[in-house]
């Protein structure tokens, strides 16, 4: 059974209100200002009665001198409080959006690696940027703006009932009539809004893929293909936007017709009352002014309804992401891992990505502190998966992984990963300075420590040769550096971390011979006095390992030194011969 929460309108609005709660005092001031605006809107409408009756019908000089000043005062005070209300609501809305962006970003980084494997990058970017932008509309318009308009309608209804209850009863019949199209069209706008956000996310995803994959696109001259793929998705988004416009086109004229019919009946009935002497012209026109002012917020809701529904649809996507629990978290009573000093033990370990097809089966392995253990095997045998289980990027399905006798599921994730340094084939660097990339794990490291790590990684010479040295910004994924230089920076980062456990996942497989030689020397420095798991494709890089295990079809099939494994004439020898005796 699925544990997914169904986000109804009530739940969404409740959660939007909860986002505002930390700013309740500013919100209360904003609502007080809205109350003043609503009361003065009622006063504006009521002022029409004495203006017409006292000045234009009774021709009173006294009221001629008093009422215009009173009207200016009402407009001025209303304008001040409206401005205060607008500013505070905008500030609350923008603050909530700022906090939500940070919250979603942090939540994304709490997720396990499997989450990133399943969720396209473009979609996540769309959630943080586009969806949260639209949420602001839901917050400032639905949660806050409608409250202001509701207060205005209440005050104006008081005014019209006070002046003529018969006309008031007739007029309020049209308020539900005007609400029907808003509700009916709202469902369509919600559906279209959700579709628009999904397609916007896909546009973002295609754009991200094609830009980050630009070298491959150009190498295979697929610019035109990517352009067609992008154009096709943009066209789908365009058609959805036009569907939204079609419903807007129908809704607005319908609201105008309903309003027109209502006004016509009010004028007809009110005119009869004035002619019969049951009402004055001033009363009728004041009533009409109040009615127009009531209709304006209702008509405004119909205009913004598509945008509001889009904002609510975006809220569903954002809250849906926030409701997604990380698959791997520390237990509430998890202990802190003490500095590693004895053994890493894998007992009867089994793991699968889908819960059905095991990638690793019956893995039993004991690695003493200080040992260099090489893991080899054909592609898809489970080498990298085994390495990913050590820092608990994925959770073991069966069996256990113990560090100094403690199951890694019983210790905090931070204390576990603090003791592990990783260098992978895919070098992950950031569009920042060389200094900040090397000290990524600890920004408080001294310049001396950073230079020492760079020197140990054989990176100091090329860094000092750059015009800006350690202050050089290396571009996205270190694009301004060569493959060997990027890899040496990642090794320097691992050296600076100074963790007792090291995982090297095919750290040299993508390099040319010369770069590999430099990187290999850097790795030797990195491996000194560390317990190291080396996943290797090139067997030449692991000849000097203390022990080599061979994995095939998720099982350890051979174990020993390089010479011992060759003498077995088994799986290792087959791999060796494939590389050196083609």
Helices and strands as residue ranges (DSSP letters): H 9-20, G 21-23, H 24-50, I 51-57, H 61-110, H 113-118, H 121-126, I 127-131, H 132-137, I 138-145, H 146-163, H 165-212, H 214-219, H 223-275, H 281-322, E 343-352, E 358-368, E 372-376, H 383-390, E 398-403, E 406-407, G 408-410, H 413-417, E 420-424, H 434-438, H 447-456, H 460-465, G 469-471, G 476-478, H 483-497, E 501-505, H 513-527, E 531-535, G 539-542, E 547-552, E 555-560, H 562-568, H 571-580
